[in-house]
Amino acid sequence: MDCTYVDANMDRPFRANTMQTSTTQEKIAQASDRLVLVVDDSRLQRRILRKNLQKWGYRVEEVSSGREALEFCRATPPDLVISDWMMPEMDGIEFCREFKRLDNDRFGYFILLTSKSEKDEIVQGLDNGADDFLTKPVSSAELRARLLAGERILEMERELTRKNKLVEAAHDELKLLYKSIDNDLIEAKQLQQSLVRERHRDFGPAQISLILQSSGHVGGDLVGFFSINEEETGLFAIDVSGHGISSALMTARLAGYMSSASKEQNIAIEYSKKKGHEALPPGEVIARLNNLVLTEMTTEHYLTLVYAVANLNTGEIKAAQAGHPHPVVQRSDGRIETIGEGGFPVGLVPDARYEEFDLRLEEGDRLLICSDGVSECMNEQDELFEDERLVEYMRDWKEKSGAAFLDGLVFTLDRFAGTRDFSDDVSAILWEYGPKAI
């Protein structure tokens, strides 16, 4: 069904679909808060436009020149502007260009009135920021259609602004949440670092040094030691799969199983009234830990591990390996040996068995146990540090010992990585034997 509108100036019929017209009428009814600025040096033309605009529910202001209009817009940004092209001092093109440059936080729709109809002149107007055109003499029906088009653009712009504000508000909330999480992670990192209570200890016959550096706030690596009795010390290097909060929580729980604070809770130590505290075999300790992870921890993580028992009096070391990188021995004469049996990672295979291996350190020998964050450190050319560079480092830094040796290793890795951050946690144990340890 169609209905007919009569042009107030031209008596020309304008036909529109009833459903579409009712929708646009509702929009115009809602446009009473829209401010339209009419700019024309013709008083008659301004009055004609004002009459129609007020009839359609717009608030209307009018000025007679581009400069006056520009001053008005600076003080009171209008929603829509209807401006003549040809005006003295500042024409409609100049005014449009300056209007679009105003630092307003909302969009203004600009309609240019012109008697020009050449395509290059229309292009000129569009290039200078005009959103639409009306040809003189102005048809009220066409003016209404152009205003409705402008209304749609304004509605979309207002909706976009509203959604942007919602996005900004959500972004601000996320920033606050991120800051809170970041602060929590910083505190968690401090707590995780506190699991390594001592970074260095001199036992007299031997000395131990540790390093633990997470690739993020918190990580899945853990290194440590504990005294078993007067002769023996337990050493462990753990690397939980992945890195982040869940891996860090798992390392914290594992630290409790191999605690230096309570021998009664340490799964690597057994006690009898006759013999006192004794070390359980390393293979048995890892097997027990494997069963604990599979039965008591609801997790998809697994871990690699080297656990060793070092005898302070004899230099003997009994160890077992569970998927962790092979330990490296450097003899006092500089020779380097790779040791270990490999083995399954902990938390994958029920009732897995772990083979033990023995070695003996003489005075001046040392044992280095590193996580795979060392060999798998990657540089900007996607090259890995690998075991060969680790061996080269050990030879070059043969005369360094303790914390200086491990700090030098981290420095070497950092220089190798260049601008790249460490992709994995870096941890290591250095056990040096003999009162004249390197």
C-alpha positions in Angstrom: 0.0 0.0 0.0 1.4 3.5 -0.9 0.6 7.0 0.3 1.4 10.4 -1.3 3.3 13.4 0.2 3.0 16.8 -1.5 6.0 19.0 -1.9 5.4 22.3 -0.1 7.3 24.3 -2.7 7.0 22.3 -6.0 3.6 20.6 -5.6 5.4 17.5 -6.9 4.2 14.1 -5.5 6.6 12.0 -3.6 5.7 8.3 -3.1 7.0 6.0 -0.4 6.2 2.6 1.0 3.9 2.9 4.0 5.9 0.5 6.2 9.2 2.3 5.4 7.6 5.7 5.9 6.1 4.9 9.3 9.6 3.8 10.4 11.2 7.0 9.2 8.4 9.1 10.7 9.2 7.4 14.1 12.8 8.3 13.6 11.9 11.9 12.8 9.7 12.0 15.9 12.7 10.9 17.9 14.9 13.6 16.2 13.5 16.5 18.2 16.9 16.6 20.1 18.8 16.9 16.8 20.2 20.3 16.1 20.3 21.5 12.5 22.4 24.5 11.5 21.2 26.3 8.3 23.9 28.3 6.6 22.9 30.6 3.7 23.3 34.2 2.9 19.7 34.2 1.6 17.2 35.0 4.4 14.3 33.6 2.3 16.1 30.3 1.7 16.9 30.1 5.5 13.2 30.7 6.4 12.0 28.1 4.0 14.4 25.5 5.3 13.6 26.5 8.9 9.9 26.0 8.4 10.2 22.5 7.0 12.8 21.5 9.6 10.7 22.7 12.6 7.7 21.0 11.1 9.6 17.7 11.2 10.7 18.1 14.8 14.2 19.5 14.5 15.8 22.2 16.6 17.0 24.8 14.1 19.6 27.6 14.2 20.6 29.7 11.3 23.5 32.0 10.3 24.3 33.9 7.1 28.0 33.2 6.5 30.5 30.5 6.7 32.7 32.3 9.2 29.8 32.9 11.5 28.8 29.3 11.1 32.3 28.1 12.0 32.2 30.1 15.2 28.8 28.7 16.1 30.0 25.1 15.5 33.0 25.6 17.8 30.7 26.6 20.6 27.8 24.4 19.9 28.4 21.4 17.6 25.3 20.7 15.5 24.1 17.2 14.5 23.4 18.2 10.9 24.5 21.2 8.8 22.7 22.4 5.7 25.0 24.9 3.9 24.8 26.8 0.7 27.8 26.5 -1.6 28.1 30.0 -2.9 28.5 32.5 -0.1 30.7 35.6 0.3 34.0 35.6 2.4 33.9 31.8 3.1 32.0 29.6 0.7 30.4 26.3 1.6 33.4 24.2 0.4 35.8 26.1 2.7 33.3 26.0 5.6 32.8 22.3 5.1 36.5 21.6 5.1 37.0 23.6 8.3 34.0 22.1 9.9 35.3 18.6 9.4 38.6 19.6 11.0 37.0 20.8 14.2 38.0 18.8 17.3 34.6 17.5 18.2 33.9 14.2 19.9 30.9 13.5 17.7 30.2 13.3 14.1 28.3 16.1 12.2 26.4 15.3 9.0 27.0 17.9 6.3 24.6 18.6 3.4 25.8 21.0 0.7 23.2 23.1 -1.2 24.2 23.9 -4.8 22.9 24.8 -8.2 25.9 22.9 -9.6 25.3 19.5 -11.1 28.6 18.8 -12.9 30.3 15.6 -11.7 33.7 17.2 -11.1 32.1 19.8 -8.9 30.3 17.1 -6.9 33.6 15.3 -6.6 35.2 18.5 -5.3 32.5 18.8 -2.6 33.0 15.1 -1.5 36.7 15.5 -1.4 36.3 18.4 1.0 34.1 16.4 3.4 30.5 16.9 2.3 28.3 13.9 3.1 25.4 14.7 0.7 24.1 17.2 -1.8 20.9 19.0 -2.5 20.2 20.9 -5.8 18.5 24.2 -5.7 15.6 24.8 -5.8 15.2 22.6 -2.8 12.4 20.0 -2.9 11.0 19.4 0.6 10.5 15.8 -0.2 14.1 15.4 -1.3 15.3 17.4 1.7 13.4 15.0 3.9 14.9 12.0 2.2 18.4 13.4 2.6 17.7 14.1 6.3 16.6 10.6 6.8 19.8 9.3 5.2 21.7 11.6 7.5 19.7 10.3 10.5 20.6 6.8 9.7 24.3 7.7 9.6 24.0 9.7 12.8 22.3 6.8 14.5 25.0 4.4 13.4 27.7 6.8 14.5 26.0 7.3 17.9 25.6 3.6 18.3 29.2 3.0 17.4 30.3 5.7 19.9 28.2 4.0 22.6 29.7 0.7 21.8 33.2 2.1 21.8 32.6 3.6 25.2 31.4 0.2 26.4 34.6 -1.4 24.9 36.7 1.3 26.6 35.0 0.7 29.9 35.5 -3.1 29.5 39.1 -2.4 28.5 39.7 -0.3 31.6 38.2 -3.1 33.8 40.5 -5.6 32.1 43.5 -3.4 32.7 42.6 -3.3 36.4 42.0 -7.0 36.4 45.3 -7.6 34.6 47.1 -5.3 37.1 45.6 -7.3 40.0 46.6 -10.6 38.4 50.1 -9.3 37.6 50.6 -8.2 41.2 49.4 -11.7 42.3 51.8 -13.3 39.9 54.7 -11.2 41.1 53.9 -12.3 44.6 53.6 -15.9 43.4 57.0 -15.7 41.8 58.5 -14.5 45.1 56.9 -17.4 46.8 58.1 -19.9 44.2 61.6 -18.5 44.4 61.4 -19.0 48.2 61.1 -22.8 47.6 64.8 -22.7 46.8 65.8 -21.7 50.3 69.5 -21.8 49.7 71.3 -21.0 46.4 74.6 -22.1 47.7 76.0 -24.2 50.6 79.5 -25.2 51.4 79.6 -28.7 53.0 83.3 -28.7 53.5 84.1 -31.8 51.3 81.8 -30.4 48.6 79.8 -27.4 47.7 76.4 -27.0 45.9 75.1 -24.0 43.9 71.6 -23.6 42.4 70.0 -21.3 39.8 66.3 -21.0 39.0 65.0 -18.4 36.5 61.4 -18.6 35.2 60.7 -17.6 31.6 57.5 -15.9 32.9 56.3 -14.7 36.2 56.2 -18.3 37.5 57.4 -21.5 36.0 57.5 -25.3 36.2 61.2 -25.8 37.1 62.4 -26.6 40.6 65.9 -27.5 41.9 66.9 -28.2 45.5 68.8 -30.4 48.0 68.3 -31.8 51.4 70.5 -33.4 54.0 69.8 -37.1 54.6 72.4 -37.7 57.3 75.9 -36.6 58.1 77.3 -38.4 55.0 74.6 -38.1 52.4 72.8 -35.3 50.6 69.9 -35.6 48.2 69.9 -33.5 45.0 66.8 -33.0 42.7 66.1 -31.2 39.5 62.5 -31.1 38.4 60.9 -29.7 35.2 57.1 -29.9 35.1 55.6 -29.8 31.5 54.5 -26.3 30.4 55.0 -23.2 32.4 52.7 -20.9 34.1 50.4 -21.0 37.2 49.3 -24.7 37.0 52.9 -25.9 36.5 54.1 -23.7 39.4 51.4 -25.1 41.7 52.5 -28.6 40.8 56.2 -27.8 41.6 55.1 -26.3 45.0 53.4 -29.6 45.8 56.4 -31.6 44.6 58.6 -29.5 46.8 56.6 -30.8 49.8 57.4 -34.4 48.9 61.2 -33.7 48.9 61.2 -31.2 51.7 64.4 -30.2 53.5 62.4 -28.9 56.4 60.8 -32.2 57.5 62.6 -35.5 56.9 59.5 -37.4 58.1 57.5 -36.2 55.1 60.3 -36.6 52.6 59.6 -39.6 50.4 63.3 -40.1 49.7 64.2 -40.8 53.3 63.4 -43.7 55.5 64.0 -43.8 59.3 64.7 -46.7 61.6 65.7 -46.6 65.3 68.6 -48.8 64.5 70.2 -46.9 61.6 68.5 -43.5 61.8 67.8 -41.6 58.6 68.8 -43.4 55.4 68.5 -42.7 51.7 66.1 -44.7 49.7 67.5 -45.9 46.3 67.0 -43.1 43.7 65.1 -45.4 41.3 62.7 -46.3 44.0 62.1 -42.7 45.0 61.2 -41.7 41.4 58.9 -44.7 41.1 57.1 -43.7 44.3 56.8 -40.1 43.0 55.5 -41.4 39.7 52.7 -43.4 41.4 51.9 -40.4 43.6 51.5 -38.1 40.6 49.2 -40.6 38.8 47.0 -41.5 41.8 46.9 -38.3 43.9 47.2 -35.4 41.5 44.4 -34.7 39.1 46.5 -33.1 36.3 47.5 -33.5 32.7 51.0 -32.4 33.5 54.0 -34.7 33.7 57.5 -33.9 34.8 61.1 -34.8 34.1 63.5 -35.4 37.0 67.0 -36.2 38.0 67.4 -37.4 41.6 70.8 -38.2 43.1 72.3 -39.1 46.5 75.8 -37.7 46.9 78.2 -39.0 49.5 80.3 -36.3 51.0 83.0 -38.6 52.3 83.6 -40.8 49.3 82.5 -38.6 46.3 80.2 -41.4 45.2 76.9 -40.4 43.6 74.0 -42.8 43.0 71.3 -41.3 40.7 68.3 -42.0 38.5 66.9 -40.1 35.6 63.3 -39.7 34.4 63.3 -38.0 31.0 65.4 -35.1 32.2 68.5 -33.9 30.2 71.6 -36.0 30.8 73.8 -34.7 33.7 77.3 -33.7 32.7 80.5 -34.4 34.6 83.5 -32.3 34.2 86.7 -33.8 35.5 89.5 -31.8 37.1 91.6 -32.1 34.0 88.8 -30.5 31.9 87.4 -33.8 30.4 83.6 -33.8 30.0 81.4 -36.8 30.2 77.6 -37.2 29.7 75.9 -39.7 32.0 72.5 -41.0 32.7 70.0 -43.7 31.6 67.2 -41.5 30.1 64.0 -43.1 31.5 60.3 -42.3 31.2 59.0 -38.9 32.5 57.1 -39.0 35.8 53.3 -39.1 35.5 52.9 -40.9 32.2 53.3 -44.7 32.7 51.9 -46.5 35.8 54.4 -48.6 37.7 57.3 -47.4 35.6 60.7 -48.6 36.6 63.8 -46.3 36.7 67.3 -47.5 36.2 70.0 -46.2 38.5 73.6 -45.3 37.6 76.6 -44.7 39.7 79.6 -42.3 39.4 82.5 -41.3 41.5 83.8 -37.7 41.7 87.4 -37.2 42.6 88.8 -34.0 44.1 88.3 -31.1 41.6 85.5 -32.9 39.7 82.0 -31.4 39.3 78.5 -32.5 38.3 76.1 -30.2 36.3 72.4 -30.9 36.0 70.5 -28.5 33.7 66.9 -28.3 32.6 66.1 -28.4 28.9 65.6 -24.6 29.0 69.4 -24.4 28.6 69.9 -26.6 25.5 66.6 -25.5 23.9 67.3 -21.7 24.4 66.6 -20.2 21.0 68.2 -17.2 19.3 66.8 -14.7 16.7 67.8 -17.1 13.9 65.8 -19.9 15.4 69.0 -21.8 16.4 69.1 -23.8 19.6 71.9 -23.5 22.1 72.2 -27.3 22.3 74.5 -29.5 24.3 77.6 -28.7 22.1 77.5 -25.0 23.2 77.0 -26.1 26.8 80.1 -28.2 26.6 82.0 -25.3 25.0 80.9 -23.0 27.8 82.0 -25.5 30.5 85.5 -25.7 28.9 85.8 -21.9 28.6 84.6 -21.3 32.2 86.6 -24.2 33.7 88.3 -21.9 36.2 85.0 -20.4 37.5 83.0 -22.1 40.2 79.8 -21.8 42.3 77.4 -19.0 41.7 79.8 -17.2 39.3 79.8 -20.3 37.0 76.0 -20.4 36.9 75.5 -16.7 36.6 77.9 -16.8 33.6 75.8 -19.6 32.1 72.7 -17.4 32.3 74.6 -14.4 30.8 75.8 -16.6 28.0 72.3 -17.8 27.2 71.0 -14.3 27.3 73.6 -13.1 24.9 72.9 -16.0 22.6 69.1 -15.3 22.6 69.7 -11.7 21.7 66.4 -9.8 21.7 64.4 -13.0 22.2 63.1 -13.8 25.7 63.8 -17.2 27.2 61.1 -19.6 25.8 61.4 -21.9 28.8 62.5 -21.9 32.4 66.3 -22.2 33.1 67.4 -24.1 36.1 70.6 -25.9 37.1 72.5 -27.7 40.0 76.2 -27.5 40.2 77.8 -30.0 42.6 81.5 -29.5 43.1 83.6 -32.1 45.0 86.7 -31.6 47.1 87.9 -28.8 49.4 89.6 -27.3 46.4 86.5 -27.4 44.2 86.9 -25.6 40.9 
